[in-house]
Amino acid sequence: MKYVVSGGNKLFGKLKVDSAKNAILPIIAATIMCDEDCVIEDIPLYLDVIEMGLILEKLGKKVEVSNGNMIISGALSSTSVIMAETKTLRSSIFMMGSILSKYRKAIFTYPGGCDIGKRPIDIHLAGLEKLGIKFSFANDLIYSDASKIQGSVVELSFPSVGATENIMMASTLIDGEITVIKNAAREPEIVELARFINSMGGKVFGAGYETIVIYGVKKLYGTTFKCIGDRIAAGTYLIAGAMCGGKIELEGIDPNFLLPLIVFLRNSGCNIDLFSDKITLENFSRLKSCEKIETSIYPGFPTDLQSPMLVMQTISKGTSIIHETVFEARFKVVTELLKMGAKINVSERYATVVGVTKLKPAEVACPDLRGGAGLVLAGLVAKGKTVIDEIFHVERGYYNLDKNLRSLGAIIDKVD
Ligand code: UD1
């Protein structure tokens, strides 16, 4: 599938932000720890979410989608997470913590996912080993044994989001034992996972801070849960509004999760109003460049918004230097942007962007999820027809991106 974008329109109107992909994925994994009905409300069917559901079904869970909610129930019939889907879906790694917490033995493949860097799982494994879990490796598979699992103090060498989530889940069902995660990731999606586990009867304290304490419980119970809005999707739409010009309103997003982006957008010349669950953005002038952007762990500027922000710099007045500190291979989109007339020079983890007055349409292909979203933004401002191939990358993490942009006045179609 491809997007065909006819750029040049300003954007006007309101959008409701969908539930956060990066919160939903570990939450789906966490349902493995509970046999009763877990209802996740308002669940957008990102391709990654569909794949997670499919993996759970293959492992024996019952997964239904009804009235926009996902209902997951039943016990696993297998703990061998070695089906083809796990090769493409990085988030399958989250099942390690939840399966080992409840079933104590499992086999995994090395997880796949976006090609944005090496993406090792050494921090996950080191943390789980600290809980007494034993791993052995053969034929590209990870064999794990948690029969001697116990609470412990786990200090992460880097505040990895996935490792924090995995260790949080692994510790949840160690009845009567206490686990402390130090140097934990603080992303809002971590807080969501803790809220979800606690809504099932778990006892996770301190999520959102550097130290998380988990009191192990014996059993979890069914729950009904609704996630926060997707801060990365919201950020992408704000950048779209800034680049195209016009006035947009996003509902269902807490502005506190996007403060570094909001500061940049305001400094670039956008008028932004913040409400408890809503953001409005207005811009009718040429943007000013951001000069220096550095990605970092939360609450810093998110690496997942780096590509959209890089694309914004391509048409902003002035020169910007973007430093990608989290994933080493997140500038692949640059090759495609050069075809559209952007002026960008990449040297290792730095991209220098000299703003041009306009981008030109071209035929391009998405290199990864967020880079693909960046190409859509570039297409929205390039006057003429831009064709964007390989959009499955984008659909892994944006739900109805084309439909949402059309509702704001953009001309974008999805074609075979
Ligand atoms: C999650 C998000 C992803 C986001 C990232 C950083 C989900 C589903 N995905 O990914 O969208 O870009 O956080 O905010 O929530 N690392 C290691 N060893 C490990 C684990 C990570 O070296 O065992 C490195 C990674 O290669 C990367 C950095 O740590 O360079 C950050 O990774 P991590 O925080 O784990 O990101 P993910 O959980 O994979």
Residues whose N, C-alpha, C, O or C-beta is under 5 A from the ligand:
A	BS01	UD1	N22 L25 S91 K118 R119 P120 I121 D122 I123 H124 P159 S160 V161 G162 A163 T303 D304 V326 F327
